Amino acid sequence: MTNVLILGANGSIARAAIDLFLKESDAQLTLYLRNSSRLKNIDQSRVRVIEGDVLDIEKLKEAMIGQDVVYANLAGSLEEMAETVVEAMNAAGIKRLIWISSMGIYEEVPGEKYRSILDSYRDSAAIIEASVLDYTILRPGWFTNKDEIDYEITQKGEPFKGHDVSRKSVADLVVKLAVKPGLEVRRSLGVNKPL
């Protein structure tokens, strides 16, 4: 059984991942978010909810006690959040991190230059990559709401192959990475629907 801490648990990918974790694994989940009233119909036998801000280092360290995997699905001050998450994980002795970023942070999307719009994603990924953590950074394409699991991955340094991907597909990859220790460790993966 894997204990998974989900940061930003009300995010669209996180909600899809929570459903898949509960249906397809025996993982115990800790959902960490700023406003817990947003969560509905939570299976309290396998889910614990903590209301808090990721930038509150002490509360974050507390939430990490007993966790095996941290899955971060965040928006906002991503560089500051990345620094806080890395510091809290180091303090708690947790190694495994799954971090959602964006396609284009390495200029790997053929014909596209995203410039400053991706700076916070690029900078937060650099913080994660410079850490000693067993991270996997996911760089999904544009999200769709299709009820499908259909994706391919590319490694850092390879051209991104598509432009969109379903939230459910990204969630499926998150669950696989969380429950299979050692899968794609210290990698940055582009995620897209095959063309």
N, C-alpha and C positions, 0 to 999 in steps of 0.2 A: 504494500500500500504506500502511495506517495502522498506527501503533504505539500499542497501547492498554495502559495500566496499569490493572489491576483490583485495587482495594483491598477486602479482605474477600472474597477469591476463593473461599472455601468456602461462602459464603452461598447460600441456595436459588435466588435470582434469578441470582446470579453464575454458578452452575453451569449453569443453563439458557442464560444468555447466552454462556458459553464454547462450548457445543455449537453454538449458532447462528452465532457468529463463525467457527468452524472450518468449518462446512458452507456458509455463505452469503456469506462474504467472503474476502478475501486478507489480512486483518489479522494482524499479528504481536502476540502477547499476552505480557504480563508479569503473572504472577499473584503478588500480594503477600498473604501471610497469616501468622498467628502459628504455625501448625502445618502444615508442608508435607506431613507424612505422611498427612494426611487426603485428599489428592488422589490419585486412581487413574487409570491409563491415560491419561497425558498425552502428546499428540503433540509430542515434543521438537523436531521440525523447525520448528514455529511457536510454541512456548510456552516461556517461561523462567519459572522459579519462584524467588521470593525469600521467605525466611522472615524476618518482622520485624513489629514493632508499628507501627501508624500514628502513634503518639505519639513514636516515635523519629525526630525531625526529620532528623538527619543521614543515617540509613539511607533514609528516605523521599526525601530530595533525591537520593541516589545512584540510587535506583530510577527516578526521573523523567528521568534523562539519556536523551535520544533519543526520548522519548515525544511523541506528538501529542495524545493524549486521556487523561484520567484519569476512570475510572468508579469511584465510591465506593459500596460496598454494605456499610455499617457498622452496628454496634450497640454500645451502651455509652455512654461519655462523649462524646456526639455534638458538643456545643459545643466541647470541647477538640480533638476530632478535626477539626472543621471549621476551626478556627483553624490547626492544624498543616498541614492539606492546603493551605489558601490560602497560608500562608507558604512552604511548600515549592514550590508551583507558581509563585509569584511569583519565588522565587529561581532556579528552573530555566527561567523564561521560557516556561512552558506556559500557554496560555489556556483550553483547552477542558475543562470539567468537567461530568460527568453525576453527579448526587447523588440517591440514593434517600432519600425522606423518608416521609411518611404523609399519607393523607387527613385532613382535619379541622384542619390547623394554622392555617388562616385562618377557622375556623368556617364553612366553605363547604358542610358537609354538612347539608342541610335537616333540621331537627328534632333535631339532635345537638349536645351540648355536651361536648367531651372533656376540658376543663380541664387539670389538671396532668399527666395521663398523657402528653400530647403536648408538654410544655414543652421537653424536650431536642430534639425534632424541630423545633419552632417556632423555638427559639433558634439552632439550627445553620443552619436555612434563612435566618434573618436575617443571620447572619455571611456566608453565601455570597452573598446578594443585595447586601450592602454592599461586596463585593469588586469588583475591576476585571475579573474573569474572565468568559469567555464560557460561563456556566453554563447548564445546564438542570436544574431540580429536578423530580423525578418524585414525585407524591403518589398512589400506588396505593391501591386499595381493599383489602379483606381478601383474602388470597391463597387461591387454590384450586390443586389439583394437576392440574386438567384438562389433557389433552393437546390444547390448542386455542390458536389465535391469533385472538382476537376481542375487540377493545377500541375504545373511543372516548376522546378526550381533551377536557378542559375547561381553559380558561385561568384564571389567578389572577383572582379577582373574580367568576367565574361559579359558580353552584351546582354542586356535585358531583352527577352524574346517577345513579350506581348505588351498590352497596355491596361488590361483590367483583370479582375479576379473576384470571385464571390467571397463575402465575409465568411461564409461557412467553410470554404476551402482553406482560408488562412487559419480559422479556428481548428480545423482538422490537423493541420501541421503543428500548431501549438500543442495540441493534446499529445500527438506522437512524440514531439521533442521532450515533453514533460515526463512522460511515463517510460521512455526508453533512455536510461542513462548512457551518456557517451555519444548519442546521435548528433552529428553535425556540430560538435563542440568547437568553439573558437572559430566559427564560420559566420559569414554574412551572406544570407540567401535572398536572391530575388525570387518573388513568387508571382506567377501569372497563369492565366488560363491559356492552354496551348492554342495557337492560332490555327 
